[in-house]
Amino acid sequence: MVAALLGSVALPPEPPKFDPPKSVVKSAAARSRPRPPRQPSRHASKRHVHRARSDTTDDDGSDDDPPDEWIPDPTVCREFNISAMTLWRWDQDPNLNFPVPVVIRKRKFRSRRQLEAFKARMMRQAIAARGEVAA
């Protein structure tokens, strides 16, 4: 009797099976594979340095100075161990007298000579301030 009842009941149709496109399957497999660690470039420090002739000359008019280097802002941030936001704040502070950037194709570069002069100036100020505190 049960078999007669089950035979007369219509079962719902099975839903169609979904086969994802091959590109989806391939990209999912690629995401699951770990990437090898990235090797640092051998020329990382020289990769972003742009050289240009300095517009300044000595008092005697000789051009014996080597060409100036233009350092991109990300390298400046790493060199001073600061964030991009701090670099922007330094640009906005007129009392700090941080070197003015040169913009080339929407990227900012700074003169190596001006950066070194800034470092020396800050070092002299820090030493002078330390001497005043100790006295």
C-alpha positions as CSV (number, residue, x, y, z in Angstrom):
1,M,0.0,0.0,0.0
2,V,2.9,2.4,0.8
3,A,4.5,1.6,-2.5
4,A,1.3,2.4,-4.2
5,L,1.1,5.8,-2.5
6,L,4.7,6.7,-3.2
7,G,4.4,5.7,-6.8
8,S,1.6,8.1,-7.3
9,V,3.3,11.1,-5.6
10,A,5.2,13.3,-8.1
11,L,8.7,14.3,-6.9
12,P,9.8,17.9,-7.7
13,P,12.3,18.1,-10.6
14,E,16.0,18.4,-9.7
15,P,17.4,21.9,-10.2
16,P,19.8,22.3,-13.1
17,K,23.5,21.9,-12.2
18,F,25.6,25.1,-12.4
19,D,29.0,24.9,-14.1
20,P,31.1,28.0,-13.4
21,P,33.1,29.4,-16.4
22,K,36.6,28.2,-16.7
23,S,38.0,31.7,-16.0
24,V,36.4,31.7,-12.6
25,V,37.7,28.3,-11.7
26,K,41.2,29.2,-12.9
27,S,41.3,32.5,-10.9
28,A,40.1,30.7,-7.8
29,A,42.8,28.1,-8.1
30,A,45.4,30.9,-8.7
31,R,44.3,32.7,-5.5
32,S,44.7,29.6,-3.4
33,R,48.3,29.1,-4.5
34,P,50.8,30.9,-2.4
35,R,53.1,33.4,-4.1
36,P,56.8,33.1,-3.8
37,P,58.4,35.9,-1.7
38,R,59.4,39.0,-3.7
39,Q,63.1,39.4,-4.1
40,P,64.5,43.0,-3.5
41,S,66.0,44.6,-6.5
42,R,69.8,44.8,-6.6
43,H,69.6,48.4,-7.8
44,A,66.7,49.6,-5.6
45,S,68.6,52.7,-4.4
46,K,69.6,53.8,-7.9
47,R,66.3,53.0,-9.5
48,H,64.5,56.2,-8.6
49,V,67.3,58.7,-8.7
50,H,67.2,61.3,-11.4
51,R,70.2,63.4,-12.2
52,A,70.1,67.0,-13.4
53,R,72.6,69.8,-13.7
54,S,72.5,72.3,-10.9
55,D,71.5,75.8,-11.7
56,T,73.8,77.2,-9.2
57,T,77.5,77.9,-9.9
58,D,80.4,78.7,-7.6
59,D,81.7,82.3,-7.2
60,D,84.5,81.7,-9.7
61,G,82.0,80.4,-12.3
62,S,83.5,77.0,-12.6
63,D,81.3,74.0,-13.2
64,D,83.3,71.4,-11.3
65,D,80.4,70.3,-9.1
66,P,78.9,66.9,-10.0
67,P,75.4,67.0,-11.2
68,D,72.7,67.2,-8.6
69,E,70.4,64.2,-7.8
70,W,66.6,64.5,-7.8
71,I,65.2,62.2,-5.1
72,P,61.5,61.2,-5.3
73,D,59.3,61.8,-2.3
74,P,58.8,58.1,-1.4
75,T,62.6,57.8,-1.1
76,V,62.7,61.0,1.0
77,C,60.1,59.5,3.3
78,R,62.1,56.4,3.8
79,E,65.4,58.3,4.3
80,F,63.9,60.5,7.0
81,N,61.8,57.7,8.4
82,I,58.5,59.7,8.1
83,S,55.1,59.1,6.5
84,A,53.8,60.8,3.4
85,M,51.4,62.8,5.7
86,T,54.4,64.1,7.7
87,L,56.2,65.1,4.5
88,W,53.1,67.0,3.4
89,R,53.0,68.8,6.8
90,W,56.7,69.7,6.5
91,D,55.9,71.2,3.1
92,Q,53.1,73.3,4.6
93,D,55.2,74.6,7.5
94,P,57.0,77.8,6.4
95,N,59.1,77.9,9.6
96,L,60.7,74.6,8.9
97,N,62.2,75.7,5.6
98,F,62.1,72.2,4.1
99,P,63.3,71.9,0.5
100,V,60.7,72.8,-2.1
101,P,59.7,70.0,-4.5
102,V,60.1,70.0,-8.2
103,V,57.0,68.4,-9.9
104,I,57.7,66.3,-13.0
105,R,54.6,64.5,-14.4
106,K,52.7,64.7,-11.2
107,R,55.6,63.3,-9.1
108,K,57.5,65.3,-6.6
109,F,61.3,65.3,-6.5
110,R,63.7,67.1,-4.2
111,S,67.3,68.1,-4.6
112,R,69.9,66.0,-2.8
113,R,72.0,69.0,-2.0
114,Q,69.0,70.8,-0.4
115,L,68.1,67.8,1.6
116,E,71.6,67.4,2.9
117,A,71.7,71.1,3.8
118,F,68.4,70.7,5.6
119,K,69.8,67.7,7.6
120,A,72.9,69.7,8.6
121,R,70.7,72.7,9.6
122,M,68.5,70.6,11.8
123,M,71.5,68.9,13.4
124,R,73.0,72.2,14.3
125,Q,69.7,73.4,15.8
126,A,69.3,70.2,17.8
127,I,72.9,70.5,19.1
128,A,72.3,74.1,20.0
129,A,69.0,73.3,21.8
130,R,70.7,70.5,23.7
131,G,73.4,72.8,24.9
132,E,70.8,75.4,26.1
133,V,68.9,72.7,28.0
134,A,72.1,71.3,29.7
135,A,73.3,74.8,30.7
